[in-house]
């Protein structure tokens, strides 16, 4: 093997790819099929979600005590988080800001073992607190007092049941911990009927694109590494002289007249 060809035209590359199009397509289809099968075989997850609304009171400050658990899910301590409020104001923007700040505290409270551990015990699911905590997400909707609670599970009915229990128990705990005016359920639990991940089609498409690019790169690189003389142009490149003529090769077994 010699050094790379130092000069290759676009037409030459296109012609190379056309000659190898069958090989490229077979490789691409094979990889896409395998990727699709893998994507279809992987466990699917479903999401159940609900939305609550947190309305704050006009008070000087609010101190929230959160139960902290260790890696085994056992209670290891407590810590306090305090929300300092400015003097009472009737400004709507102020009210919206305070509601949003209070709502942002919901994530620590909803995902604490104060709420999740009793749900695990009540439903009887074989999962540890920290494992369930990783499957629960709590997000404030923009700069509003609306909070979305979502639960991901491999079984849709289980995701719906856990989310329903959280929404059932969370408002009372949140209202007491945050000293909020009220915490109400804004929208009931809704299950996402389609699997969020994985999607076999997405796996197949990604695999096809990756396989196509990889195979094209391999074909072009193999061609560039091939230093054998095949055409008169190769002779000019390597020898550095102009080719005056070419004697065509006769077919094997033919007779010259």
C-alpha positions in Angstrom: 0.0 0.0 0.0 1.3 3.4 -0.9 0.5 6.9 -0.1 -3.0 8.4 -0.7 -3.9 9.7 -4.1 -3.2 13.4 -4.0 -5.7 14.4 -6.7 -9.2 13.0 -7.2 -11.9 14.7 -9.2 -15.6 14.9 -8.2 -16.6 13.0 -11.3 -14.3 10.2 -10.3 -15.8 10.0 -6.8 -19.3 10.0 -8.2 -18.4 7.2 -10.6 -16.9 5.3 -7.8 -20.0 5.5 -5.7 -22.2 4.5 -8.6 -20.1 1.4 -9.1 -20.5 0.5 -5.4 -24.1 1.6 -5.0 -25.4 -2.0 -4.5 -22.8 -2.7 -1.8 -23.7 0.6 -0.1 -27.4 0.0 -0.1 -27.1 -3.6 1.2 -25.0 -2.5 4.1 -27.3 0.4 4.8 -30.5 -1.7 4.8 -28.9 -4.4 6.9 -27.8 -1.9 9.6 -31.1 -0.1 9.6 -32.9 -3.4 10.0 -30.7 -4.4 13.0 -31.1 -1.0 14.6 -34.9 -1.2 14.2 -35.1 -4.6 15.8 -32.9 -3.3 18.7 -35.2 -0.3 19.1 -38.3 -2.4 19.1 -36.9 -4.9 21.6 -35.8 -2.4 24.2 -38.2 -1.7 27.1 -40.7 1.1 26.5 -41.5 3.8 28.9 -44.8 5.6 29.3 -45.5 9.0 31.0 -48.4 9.9 33.2 -48.7 13.6 34.0 -50.9 16.0 35.9 -50.8 19.7 36.7 -51.4 21.5 40.0 -51.6 25.2 40.8 -49.9 26.8 43.8 -51.2 30.1 45.2 -49.1 31.9 47.8 -50.0 33.8 50.9 -48.8 37.3 51.7 -46.4 36.7 54.5 -42.9 37.8 55.5 -41.2 34.5 54.9 -41.7 30.7 54.4 -39.4 28.0 55.8 -39.7 24.6 54.2 -38.3 21.5 55.9 -37.2 18.8 53.6 -36.5 15.2 54.6 -33.1 14.1 53.2 -32.6 10.4 52.4 -29.4 8.5 51.8 -28.6 6.2 48.9 -30.4 3.3 50.4 -33.6 5.4 50.8 -33.4 5.7 54.5 -34.0 9.0 56.3 -30.6 10.5 57.1 -31.5 14.1 58.1 -33.4 17.2 57.6 -32.6 20.6 56.1 -34.5 23.8 55.8 -35.0 26.1 52.8 -36.4 29.6 53.5 -38.1 31.8 50.9 -37.7 35.4 52.0 -40.6 37.6 50.8 -40.7 41.3 50.3 -43.4 43.4 52.1 -46.9 42.9 51.0 -47.8 44.2 47.6 -50.9 44.2 45.4 -48.8 44.4 42.2 -49.9 41.6 39.9 -46.3 41.1 38.7 -45.1 40.7 42.3 -47.8 38.2 43.0 -46.9 36.2 39.9 -43.2 36.2 40.8 -43.9 35.0 44.3 -46.2 32.2 43.0 -43.5 31.1 40.6 -40.9 31.1 43.4 -43.1 29.1 45.6 -43.9 26.6 42.9 -40.2 26.0 42.2 -39.9 24.6 45.7 -42.4 21.9 44.8 -39.8 19.7 43.1 -37.9 19.1 46.3 -41.0 18.4 48.3 -42.8 16.2 45.7 -39.8 14.1 45.1 -39.0 13.7 48.8 -39.5 10.5 50.7 -42.3 12.2 52.7 -44.5 11.7 49.7 -42.9 9.0 47.6 -42.1 6.4 50.3 -45.8 6.1 51.5 -46.8 5.7 47.9 -44.3 2.8 47.4 -45.6 1.1 50.5 -49.3 1.6 49.6 -49.1 0.5 46.0 -46.6 -2.3 46.9 -44.3 -1.8 43.9 -40.9 -3.5 44.0 -38.8 -0.3 43.8 -36.6 1.7 46.1 -37.2 5.4 46.9 -34.2 6.7 45.0 -35.2 4.7 41.9 -38.7 6.1 41.9 -37.4 9.6 42.6 -35.4 9.4 39.3 -38.6 8.6 37.4 -40.5 11.6 38.8 -40.1 15.0 37.3 -41.6 18.3 38.6 -41.4 21.4 36.4 -42.8 24.9 36.8 -44.7 25.9 33.6 -42.9 29.1 32.6 -43.1 31.9 35.1 -46.5 30.9 36.4 -47.8 29.2 39.5 -48.6 26.0 37.5 -46.6 22.9 38.3 -46.5 19.8 36.1 -45.8 16.5 37.8 -44.8 13.6 35.5 -44.0 9.9 36.2 -42.3 7.5 33.8 -42.7 3.8 34.1 -42.5 0.8 31.8 -46.2 0.0 32.4 -48.7 2.7 31.6 -51.2 1.6 34.3 -48.4 1.8 36.9 -47.3 5.2 35.8 -50.9 6.4 36.0 -51.4 5.0 39.5 -48.2 6.5 40.9 -48.9 9.9 39.4 -52.5 9.7 40.7 -51.3 9.0 44.3 -48.8 11.9 44.1 -51.5 14.3 43.0 -53.8 13.0 45.7 -51.3 13.5 48.5 -49.1 16.3 47.4 -51.5 19.3 47.7 -52.0 18.9 51.4 -48.2 18.4 52.1 -47.3 21.3 49.8 -49.9 23.7 51.3 -48.6 22.9 54.8 -44.9 23.0 54.0 -45.0 26.1 51.8 -47.7 27.9 53.9 -49.5 28.5 50.6 -53.0 29.9 50.4 -54.0 26.9 48.4 -52.7 24.0 46.2 -55.2 22.6 43.8 -55.3 20.1 41.1 -55.6 22.0 37.8 -55.7 19.0 35.4 -56.2 15.3 36.2 -53.8 12.6 35.4 -53.3 12.0 31.7 -51.4 9.0 30.3 -49.3 9.3 27.2 -50.6 6.4 25.2 -47.7 6.1 22.8 -44.3 4.9 24.0 -41.9 7.8 24.4 -38.7 5.8 24.0 -37.5 3.9 22.2 -39.2 4.3 18.8 -38.1 1.6 16.4 -38.5 3.8 13.4 -36.2 6.4 14.8 -33.6 3.8 15.6 -33.9 2.4 12.0 -33.5 5.9 10.4 -30.6 6.8 12.6 -28.9 3.5 11.8 -29.5 3.9 8.1 -28.0 7.4 8.0 -25.0 6.3 10.1 -24.5 3.2 8.0 -24.7 5.1 4.7 -22.1 7.7 5.8 -19.8 5.0 7.2 -20.0 2.8 4.1 -19.4 5.7 1.7 -16.4 6.8 3.8 -15.0 3.3 3.7 -15.4 3.0 -0.1 -13.8 6.4 -0.8 -11.0 5.8 1.7 -10.3 2.3 0.2 -10.1 3.8 -3.2 -7.8 6.6 -2.2 -5.5 4.0 -0.5 -5.3 1.9 -3.6 -2.1 2.8 -5.4 -2.4 0.3 -8.2 -2.2 1.6 -11.8 -5.5 1.1 -13.5 -5.8 3.9 -16.1 -3.6 6.1 -18.2 -4.3 9.0 -15.8 -2.7 6.9 -13.0 0.4 6.5 -15.1 0.7 10.3 -15.7 0.2 10.9 -11.9 2.8 8.4 -10.7 5.4 8.6 -13.5 5.0 12.3 -14.3 5.0 11.9 -18.2 2.2 12.2 -20.7 0.8 9.0 -22.1 1.0 8.9 -26.0 -1.1 5.9 -26.6 -2.8 2.9 -25.1 -2.8 -0.7 -26.5 -6.2 -2.3 -25.7 -6.1 -5.7 -24.1 -7.7 -8.5 -26.1 -10.3 -10.9 -24.6 -8.9 -14.1 -23.3 -9.1 -16.9 -25.8 -9.7 -14.6 -28.8 -7.4 -15.0 -31.9 -5.6 -12.1 -33.5 -6.0 -11.9 -37.3 
